[in-house]
Amino acid sequence: MTHPLAPFRSALAQGDLSAARAAFAQACAPDVIGHLCHPFGDVTGAEAIFDALWTGLAQAWPDLERRDWIAISGRDQAGADWLGCGGTYVGLFRSPWMGIPATGHMAHMRFHEFYRMSGGKVREFQMIWDIPQIMHQASVWPLAPSLGREGLVPGPATCDGLGPHDPATSEASRTHVIDMLNAMIRHPKQPPEAMELPRFWHHDMTWYGPSGIGTMRGIDGFRRRHQIPFLAAMPDRGQHEAEITHHFFAEGAYVGVTGWPNMAQTLTGGGWLGLPGTGQKVTLRSLDFWRLERGKIRENWVLVDLLHLYHQLGIDVFARMRDLIGECL
């Protein structure tokens, strides 16, 4: 059976904005709520969501195209139905967008978009677009250098992210990821070995983080360039479960998780993202995909709403970018 969002995704893949608008409205409930990454905020109604996102982006990228490389459907632990999509928006960057100067070249921006379905309609929409990735391509980077590698993030190495997926393996995949995360939060209260990384992760895994964190290769690269700085800055990770939510769903070898927010912790140490330890408690929004291979996680795509994190800390990334542009003129 065709998914209600298939016509919308297909229309954007063809660059047909008018058809995409109509298809999105058809797929959504009248009171659909959009939880959108910073600076968009929460938006209600299909028309308002569409205008805030795709209409605005298409004005800067007139030949806007959507390229999905992951699309999985499944039920979370509470029985809610979700569709998770990951991919890249591409287009010729002809006009400024959100204050980011146009480059006149092809631009690419990663997206993770999660849709909660009920009664055949979208009731809730969560999205993170990697807006800092466009700042990087426009050479107006206002943040500290990434510890990982910046660049175009690829889709699954197996090229099977769009299915068909084997339903028999879905629950095993979801259980593996949940067990991995439960093991991870044992540290730093327990020694690093308590996380059992080799048990859950393939030795040659790839962790695709958002722009500002970057991509890491291998367990050692992941630990040195992300996990150690992250935990040193926020050692109370996993200790505020009452303040967060998680929705896990799986299809075949792929697992998705969403929460708005799904992390709450205190920035007590320095170094991560070049930020000082302010002692301030923050929440993080992260939309993630994992791909398992032979019983271990081989690839992990992670988008964190970093702009929202900076906003909580009183840092206006867009103002810093504008100052940088002024210096370049």
Contacts in CASP RR format, 6 or more apart in sequence:
PFRMAT RR
TARGET T0000
AUTHOR 0000-0000-0000
METHOD contacts of the structure
MODEL  1
MTHPLAPFRSALAQGDLSAARAAFAQACAPDVIGHLCHPFGDVTGAEAIF
DALWTGLAQAWPDLERRDWIAISGRDQAGADWLGCGGTYVGLFRSPWMGI
PATGHMAHMRFHEFYRMSGGKVREFQMIWDIPQIMHQASVWPLAPSLGRE
GLVPGPATCDGLGPHDPATSEASRTHVIDMLNAMIRHPKQPPEAMELPRF
WHHDMTWYGPSGIGTMRGIDGFRRRHQIPFLAAMPDRGQHEAEITHHFFA
EGAYVGVTGWPNMAQTLTGGGWLGLPGTGQKVTLRSLDFWRLERGKIREN
WVLVDLLHLYHQLGIDVFARMRDLIGECL
3 73 0 8 1.000
3 83 0 8 1.000
4 26 0 8 1.000
4 27 0 8 1.000
4 117 0 8 1.000
4 120 0 8 1.000
4 121 0 8 1.000
4 122 0 8 1.000
5 23 0 8 1.000
5 24 0 8 1.000
5 27 0 8 1.000
5 83 0 8 1.000
5 115 0 8 1.000
5 122 0 8 1.000
7 19 0 8 1.000
7 23 0 8 1.000
7 26 0 8 1.000
7 27 0 8 1.000
8 20 0 8 1.000
8 23 0 8 1.000
8 24 0 8 1.000
8 27 0 8 1.000
9 66 0 8 1.000
9 68 0 8 1.000
9 71 0 8 1.000
9 85 0 8 1.000
10 23 0 8 1.000
11 17 0 8 1.000
11 19 0 8 1.000
11 20 0 8 1.000
11 23 0 8 1.000
12 20 0 8 1.000
12 54 0 8 1.000
12 64 0 8 1.000
12 65 0 8 1.000
12 66 0 8 1.000
13 65 0 8 1.000
13 66 0 8 1.000
13 67 0 8 1.000
13 68 0 8 1.000
14 65 0 8 1.000
15 63 0 8 1.000
15 64 0 8 1.000
15 65 0 8 1.000
15 66 0 8 1.000
17 54 0 8 1.000
17 55 0 8 1.000
17 58 0 8 1.000
17 64 0 8 1.000
20 50 0 8 1.000
20 54 0 8 1.000
21 47 0 8 1.000
21 50 0 8 1.000
21 54 0 8 1.000
21 55 0 8 1.000
24 46 0 8 1.000
24 49 0 8 1.000
24 50 0 8 1.000
25 46 0 8 1.000
25 47 0 8 1.000
25 50 0 8 1.000
27 46 0 8 1.000
27 121 0 8 1.000
27 122 0 8 1.000
28 45 0 8 1.000
28 46 0 8 1.000
28 49 0 8 1.000
28 121 0 8 1.000
28 122 0 8 1.000
28 125 0 8 1.000
29 118 0 8 1.000
29 121 0 8 1.000
29 122 0 8 1.000
29 123 0 8 1.000
30 45 0 8 1.000
30 46 0 8 1.000
31 44 0 8 1.000
31 45 0 8 1.000
31 123 0 8 1.000
32 44 0 8 1.000
32 45 0 8 1.000
32 46 0 8 1.000
32 49 0 8 1.000
32 121 0 8 1.000
32 122 0 8 1.000
32 123 0 8 1.000
32 124 0 8 1.000
32 125 0 8 1.000
33 42 0 8 1.000
33 43 0 8 1.000
33 44 0 8 1.000
33 45 0 8 1.000
33 123 0 8 1.000
33 124 0 8 1.000
33 125 0 8 1.000
34 42 0 8 1.000
34 43 0 8 1.000
34 44 0 8 1.000
34 45 0 8 1.000
34 49 0 8 1.000
34 124 0 8 1.000
34 125 0 8 1.000
34 126 0 8 1.000
34 127 0 8 1.000
35 41 0 8 1.000
35 42 0 8 1.000
35 124 0 8 1.000
35 125 0 8 1.000
35 126 0 8 1.000
35 127 0 8 1.000
35 260 0 8 1.000
36 42 0 8 1.000
36 43 0 8 1.000
36 49 0 8 1.000
36 52 0 8 1.000
36 53 0 8 1.000
36 125 0 8 1.000
36 127 0 8 1.000
37 127 0 8 1.000
37 128 0 8 1.000
37 129 0 8 1.000
37 131 0 8 1.000
37 285 0 8 1.000
37 305 0 8 1.000
37 307 0 8 1.000
37 308 0 8 1.000
38 305 0 8 1.000
38 307 0 8 1.000
38 308 0 8 1.000
38 311 0 8 1.000
39 98 0 8 1.000
39 307 0 8 1.000
39 311 0 8 1.000
39 318 0 8 1.000
40 52 0 8 1.000
40 53 0 8 1.000
43 49 0 8 1.000
43 52 0 8 1.000
49 125 0 8 1.000
53 127 0 8 1.000
53 129 0 8 1.000
54 64 0 8 1.000
56 97 0 8 1.000
57 64 0 8 1.000
57 89 0 8 1.000
57 97 0 8 1.000
58 64 0 8 1.000
59 95 0 8 1.000
59 97 0 8 1.000
60 93 0 8 1.000
60 94 0 8 1.000
60 95 0 8 1.000
60 96 0 8 1.000
60 97 0 8 1.000
60 102 0 8 1.000
61 89 0 8 1.000
61 90 0 8 1.000
61 91 0 8 1.000
61 92 0 8 1.000
61 93 0 8 1.000
61 94 0 8 1.000
61 97 0 8 1.000
61 107 0 8 1.000
62 92 0 8 1.000
62 94 0 8 1.000
63 91 0 8 1.000
63 92 0 8 1.000
64 89 0 8 1.000
64 90 0 8 1.000
64 91 0 8 1.000
65 89 0 8 1.000
65 90 0 8 1.000
65 91 0 8 1.000
66 87 0 8 1.000
66 89 0 8 1.000
66 111 0 8 1.000
67 87 0 8 1.000
67 88 0 8 1.000
67 89 0 8 1.000
67 90 0 8 1.000
68 85 0 8 1.000
68 86 0 8 1.000
68 87 0 8 1.000
68 162 0 8 1.000
69 86 0 8 1.000
69 87 0 8 1.000
69 88 0 8 1.000
69 154 0 8 1.000
69 155 0 8 1.000
69 156 0 8 1.000
69 161 0 8 1.000
69 162 0 8 1.000
70 84 0 8 1.000
70 85 0 8 1.000
70 86 0 8 1.000
70 87 0 8 1.000
70 155 0 8 1.000
70 156 0 8 1.000
70 161 0 8 1.000
70 162 0 8 1.000
70 254 0 8 1.000
70 289 0 8 1.000
70 301 0 8 1.000
71 83 0 8 1.000
71 84 0 8 1.000
71 85 0 8 1.000
71 86 0 8 1.000
71 161 0 8 1.000
71 162 0 8 1.000
71 163 0 8 1.000
72 83 0 8 1.000
72 84 0 8 1.000
72 161 0 8 1.000
72 165 0 8 1.000
72 249 0 8 1.000
72 250 0 8 1.000
72 251 0 8 1.000
72 252 0 8 1.000
72 254 0 8 1.000
72 255 0 8 1.000
72 256 0 8 1.000
72 289 0 8 1.000
73 81 0 8 1.000
73 82 0 8 1.000
73 83 0 8 1.000
73 84 0 8 1.000
73 249 0 8 1.000
73 251 0 8 1.000
74 81 0 8 1.000
74 82 0 8 1.000
74 83 0 8 1.000
74 170 0 8 1.000
74 249 0 8 1.000
74 250 0 8 1.000
74 251 0 8 1.000
75 81 0 8 1.000
75 82 0 8 1.000
75 249 0 8 1.000
76 82 0 8 1.000
76 247 0 8 1.000
76 248 0 8 1.000
76 249 0 8 1.000
77 247 0 8 1.000
77 248 0 8 1.000
78 247 0 8 1.000
80 116 0 8 1.000
80 117 0 8 1.000
80 118 0 8 1.000
80 247 0 8 1.000
81 116 0 8 1.000
81 117 0 8 1.000
81 118 0 8 1.000
82 114 0 8 1.000
82 115 0 8 1.000
82 116 0 8 1.000
82 117 0 8 1.000
82 247 0 8 1.000
82 249 0 8 1.000
82 256 0 8 1.000
82 258 0 8 1.000
83 114 0 8 1.000
83 115 0 8 1.000
83 117 0 8 1.000
84 112 0 8 1.000
84 113 0 8 1.000
84 114 0 8 1.000
84 115 0 8 1.000
84 249 0 8 1.000
84 256 0 8 1.000
84 289 0 8 1.000
85 111 0 8 1.000
85 112 0 8 1.000
85 113 0 8 1.000
85 114 0 8 1.000
85 115 0 8 1.000
86 110 0 8 1.000
86 111 0 8 1.000
86 112 0 8 1.000
86 113 0 8 1.000
86 289 0 8 1.000
86 301 0 8 1.000
87 110 0 8 1.000
87 111 0 8 1.000
87 112 0 8 1.000
87 155 0 8 1.000
88 108 0 8 1.000
88 109 0 8 1.000
88 110 0 8 1.000
88 111 0 8 1.000
88 152 0 8 1.000
88 153 0 8 1.000
89 108 0 8 1.000
89 109 0 8 1.000
89 111 0 8 1.000
89 129 0 8 1.000
90 106 0 8 1.000
90 107 0 8 1.000
90 108 0 8 1.000
90 109 0 8 1.000
91 106 0 8 1.000
91 107 0 8 1.000
91 108 0 8 1.000
92 104 0 8 1.000
92 105 0 8 1.000
92 106 0 8 1.000
92 107 0 8 1.000
93 102 0 8 1.000
93 103 0 8 1.000
93 104 0 8 1.000
93 105 0 8 1.000
93 106 0 8 1.000
93 107 0 8 1.000
93 134 0 8 1.000
93 137 0 8 1.000
93 138 0 8 1.000
94 102 0 8 1.000
94 104 0 8 1.000
95 102 0 8 1.000
96 102 0 8 1.000
97 134 0 8 1.000
98 131 0 8 1.000
98 318 0 8 1.000
99 318 0 8 1.000
99 321 0 8 1.000
99 322 0 8 1.000
100 131 0 8 1.000
100 134 0 8 1.000
100 135 0 8 1.000
100 138 0 8 1.000
100 140 0 8 1.000
100 321 0 8 1.000
101 138 0 8 1.000
101 140 0 8 1.000
101 325 0 8 1.000
102 138 0 8 1.000
103 137 0 8 1.000
103 138 0 8 1.000
105 137 0 8 1.000
107 134 0 8 1.000
107 137 0 8 1.000
108 133 0 8 1.000
108 137 0 8 1.000
108 152 0 8 1.000
109 129 0 8 1.000
109 130 0 8 1.000
109 131 0 8 1.000
109 133 0 8 1.000
109 134 0 8 1.000
110 129 0 8 1.000
110 130 0 8 1.000
110 133 0 8 1.000
110 153 0 8 1.000
110 210 0 8 1.000
110 303 0 8 1.000
111 127 0 8 1.000
111 128 0 8 1.000
111 129 0 8 1.000
111 130 0 8 1.000
111 303 0 8 1.000
112 127 0 8 1.000
112 128 0 8 1.000
112 287 0 8 1.000
112 288 0 8 1.000
112 289 0 8 1.000
112 301 0 8 1.000
112 303 0 8 1.000
113 125 0 8 1.000
113 126 0 8 1.000
113 127 0 8 1.000
113 287 0 8 1.000
114 125 0 8 1.000
114 126 0 8 1.000
114 127 0 8 1.000
114 247 0 8 1.000
114 258 0 8 1.000
114 287 0 8 1.000
115 122 0 8 1.000
115 124 0 8 1.000
115 125 0 8 1.000
115 126 0 8 1.000
116 122 0 8 1.000
116 123 0 8 1.000
116 124 0 8 1.000
116 125 0 8 1.000
116 126 0 8 1.000
116 247 0 8 1.000
117 123 0 8 1.000
126 258 0 8 1.000
126 259 0 8 1.000
126 260 0 8 1.000
126 285 0 8 1.000
126 287 0 8 1.000
127 287 0 8 1.000
128 210 0 8 1.000
128 285 0 8 1.000
128 286 0 8 1.000
128 287 0 8 1.000
128 303 0 8 1.000
128 304 0 8 1.000
128 305 0 8 1.000
130 210 0 8 1.000
130 211 0 8 1.000
130 303 0 8 1.000
131 307 0 8 1.000
132 141 0 8 1.000
132 143 0 8 1.000
132 210 0 8 1.000
132 211 0 8 1.000
132 212 0 8 1.000
132 306 0 8 1.000
132 307 0 8 1.000
132 317 0 8 1.000
133 150 0 8 1.000
133 151 0 8 1.000
133 210 0 8 1.000
133 211 0 8 1.000
135 141 0 8 1.000
135 142 0 8 1.000
135 211 0 8 1.000
135 321 0 8 1.000
136 150 0 8 1.000
136 151 0 8 1.000
136 211 0 8 1.000
140 321 0 8 1.000
140 324 0 8 1.000
140 325 0 8 1.000
140 328 0 8 1.000
141 324 0 8 1.000
142 317 0 8 1.000
142 318 0 8 1.000
142 320 0 8 1.000
142 321 0 8 1.000
142 323 0 8 1.000
142 324 0 8 1.000
143 212 0 8 1.000
143 273 0 8 1.000
143 310 0 8 1.000
143 317 0 8 1.000
143 320 0 8 1.000
144 212 0 8 1.000
144 273 0 8 1.000
144 274 0 8 1.000
144 275 0 8 1.000
146 211 0 8 1.000
146 212 0 8 1.000
146 213 0 8 1.000
146 214 0 8 1.000
147 213 0 8 1.000
147 214 0 8 1.000
147 225 0 8 1.000
147 226 0 8 1.000
147 229 0 8 1.000
148 213 0 8 1.000
148 214 0 8 1.000
148 215 0 8 1.000
148 216 0 8 1.000
148 225 0 8 1.000
148 226 0 8 1.000
149 214 0 8 1.000
149 215 0 8 1.000
149 216 0 8 1.000
150 211 0 8 1.000
150 212 0 8 1.000
150 214 0 8 1.000
150 215 0 8 1.000
151 211 0 8 1.000
151 214 0 8 1.000
151 215 0 8 1.000
153 208 0 8 1.000
153 209 0 8 1.000
153 215 0 8 1.000
153 301 0 8 1.000
154 208 0 8 1.000
155 161 0 8 1.000
155 299 0 8 1.000
155 301 0 8 1.000
156 291 0 8 1.000
156 299 0 8 1.000
157 298 0 8 1.000
157 299 0 8 1.000
158 291 0 8 1.000
158 293 0 8 1.000
161 254 0 8 1.000
161 291 0 8 1.000
163 251 0 8 1.000
165 251 0 8 1.000
165 252 0 8 1.000
165 253 0 8 1.000
165 254 0 8 1.000
166 252 0 8 1.000
166 253 0 8 1.000
167 251 0 8 1.000
167 252 0 8 1.000
168 252 0 8 1.000
169 252 0 8 1.000
169 253 0 8 1.000
170 250 0 8 1.000
170 251 0 8 1.000
170 252 0 8 1.000
171 250 0 8 1.000
173 250 0 8 1.000
173 252 0 8 1.000
173 253 0 8 1.000
173 254 0 8 1.000
173 255 0 8 1.000
173 290 0 8 1.000
173 292 0 8 1.000
174 248 0 8 1.000
174 249 0 8 1.000
174 250 0 8 1.000
174 255 0 8 1.000
176 200 0 8 1.000
176 255 0 8 1.000
176 292 0 8 1.000
176 295 0 8 1.000
176 297 0 8 1.000
177 248 0 8 1.000
177 250 0 8 1.000
177 255 0 8 1.000
177 256 0 8 1.000
177 257 0 8 1.000
177 290 0 8 1.000
177 292 0 8 1.000
177 297 0 8 1.000
178 248 0 8 1.000
179 200 0 8 1.000
180 200 0 8 1.000
180 201 0 8 1.000
180 297 0 8 1.000
183 194 0 8 1.000
183 195 0 8 1.000
183 196 0 8 1.000
183 199 0 8 1.000
183 200 0 8 1.000
184 195 0 8 1.000
185 237 0 8 1.000
185 238 0 8 1.000
186 194 0 8 1.000
186 195 0 8 1.000
187 194 0 8 1.000
187 195 0 8 1.000
187 231 0 8 1.000
188 231 0 8 1.000
188 235 0 8 1.000
192 223 0 8 1.000
197 219 0 8 1.000
197 223 0 8 1.000
198 219 0 8 1.000
200 296 0 8 1.000
200 297 0 8 1.000
201 218 0 8 1.000
201 219 0 8 1.000
201 222 0 8 1.000
201 296 0 8 1.000
201 297 0 8 1.000
202 293 0 8 1.000
202 294 0 8 1.000
202 296 0 8 1.000
202 297 0 8 1.000
202 298 0 8 1.000
203 218 0 8 1.000
203 219 0 8 1.000
204 217 0 8 1.000
204 218 0 8 1.000
204 298 0 8 1.000
205 217 0 8 1.000
205 218 0 8 1.000
205 219 0 8 1.000
205 222 0 8 1.000
205 296 0 8 1.000
205 297 0 8 1.000
205 298 0 8 1.000
205 299 0 8 1.000
205 300 0 8 1.000
206 215 0 8 1.000
206 216 0 8 1.000
206 217 0 8 1.000
206 218 0 8 1.000
206 298 0 8 1.000
206 299 0 8 1.000
206 300 0 8 1.000
207 215 0 8 1.000
207 216 0 8 1.000
207 217 0 8 1.000
207 218 0 8 1.000
207 222 0 8 1.000
207 226 0 8 1.000
207 300 0 8 1.000
207 302 0 8 1.000
208 214 0 8 1.000
208 215 0 8 1.000
208 299 0 8 1.000
208 300 0 8 1.000
208 301 0 8 1.000
208 302 0 8 1.000
209 215 0 8 1.000
209 216 0 8 1.000
209 226 0 8 1.000
209 301 0 8 1.000
209 302 0 8 1.000
209 303 0 8 1.000
209 304 0 8 1.000
210 302 0 8 1.000
210 303 0 8 1.000
210 304 0 8 1.000
210 306 0 8 1.000
212 273 0 8 1.000
212 306 0 8 1.000
213 226 0 8 1.000
213 273 0 8 1.000
213 302 0 8 1.000
213 304 0 8 1.000
213 306 0 8 1.000
214 225 0 8 1.000
216 222 0 8 1.000
216 225 0 8 1.000
216 226 0 8 1.000
229 271 0 8 1.000
229 272 0 8 1.000
230 237 0 8 1.000
230 272 0 8 1.000
231 237 0 8 1.000
232 269 0 8 1.000
232 270 0 8 1.000
232 271 0 8 1.000
232 272 0 8 1.000
233 267 0 8 1.000
233 268 0 8 1.000
233 269 0 8 1.000
233 270 0 8 1.000
233 271 0 8 1.000
233 272 0 8 1.000
233 275 0 8 1.000
233 277 0 8 1.000
234 265 0 8 1.000
234 266 0 8 1.000
234 267 0 8 1.000
234 268 0 8 1.000
234 269 0 8 1.000
234 272 0 8 1.000
235 268 0 8 1.000
235 269 0 8 1.000
236 265 0 8 1.000
236 266 0 8 1.000
236 268 0 8 1.000
237 263 0 8 1.000
237 265 0 8 1.000
238 263 0 8 1.000
238 264 0 8 1.000
238 265 0 8 1.000
239 265 0 8 1.000
240 264 0 8 1.000
240 265 0 8 1.000
243 261 0 8 1.000
243 264 0 8 1.000
243 283 0 8 1.000
244 259 0 8 1.000
244 261 0 8 1.000
244 262 0 8 1.000
244 263 0 8 1.000
244 264 0 8 1.000
244 283 0 8 1.000
245 259 0 8 1.000
245 260 0 8 1.000
245 261 0 8 1.000
245 262 0 8 1.000
246 257 0 8 1.000
246 258 0 8 1.000
246 259 0 8 1.000
246 262 0 8 1.000
247 257 0 8 1.000
247 258 0 8 1.000
247 259 0 8 1.000
248 255 0 8 1.000
248 256 0 8 1.000
248 257 0 8 1.000
249 255 0 8 1.000
249 256 0 8 1.000
249 257 0 8 1.000
250 256 0 8 1.000
253 291 0 8 1.000
253 292 0 8 1.000
253 293 0 8 1.000
254 289 0 8 1.000
254 290 0 8 1.000
254 291 0 8 1.000
254 292 0 8 1.000
255 289 0 8 1.000
255 290 0 8 1.000
255 292 0 8 1.000
256 288 0 8 1.000
256 289 0 8 1.000
256 290 0 8 1.000
257 286 0 8 1.000
257 287 0 8 1.000
257 288 0 8 1.000
258 287 0 8 1.000
258 288 0 8 1.000
259 285 0 8 1.000
259 286 0 8 1.000
259 287 0 8 1.000
260 285 0 8 1.000
261 283 0 8 1.000
261 284 0 8 1.000
261 285 0 8 1.000
262 284 0 8 1.000
262 285 0 8 1.000
262 286 0 8 1.000
263 283 0 8 1.000
263 284 0 8 1.000
263 285 0 8 1.000
263 286 0 8 1.000
264 281 0 8 1.000
264 282 0 8 1.000
264 283 0 8 1.000
264 284 0 8 1.000
265 281 0 8 1.000
265 282 0 8 1.000
265 284 0 8 1.000
266 279 0 8 1.000
266 280 0 8 1.000
266 281 0 8 1.000
266 282 0 8 1.000
267 275 0 8 1.000
267 277 0 8 1.000
267 278 0 8 1.000
267 279 0 8 1.000
267 280 0 8 1.000
267 281 0 8 1.000
267 282 0 8 1.000
267 313 0 8 1.000
268 277 0 8 1.000
268 279 0 8 1.000
269 276 0 8 1.000
269 277 0 8 1.000
269 279 0 8 1.000
270 276 0 8 1.000
270 277 0 8 1.000
273 306 0 8 1.000
273 309 0 8 1.000
275 313 0 8 1.000
278 313 0 8 1.000
280 312 0 8 1.000
280 313 0 8 1.000
282 309 0 8 1.000
282 312 0 8 1.000
282 313 0 8 1.000
283 312 0 8 1.000
284 304 0 8 1.000
284 305 0 8 1.000
284 309 0 8 1.000
285 304 0 8 1.000
285 305 0 8 1.000
285 308 0 8 1.000
286 302 0 8 1.000
286 303 0 8 1.000
286 304 0 8 1.000
286 305 0 8 1.000
287 303 0 8 1.000
288 300 0 8 1.000
288 301 0 8 1.000
288 302 0 8 1.000
288 303 0 8 1.000
289 300 0 8 1.000
289 301 0 8 1.000
290 297 0 8 1.000
290 299 0 8 1.000
290 300 0 8 1.000
290 301 0 8 1.000
291 297 0 8 1.000
291 298 0 8 1.000
291 299 0 8 1.000
291 300 0 8 1.000
292 298 0 8 1.000
307 317 0 8 1.000
310 316 0 8 1.000
310 317 0 8 1.000
311 317 0 8 1.000
END
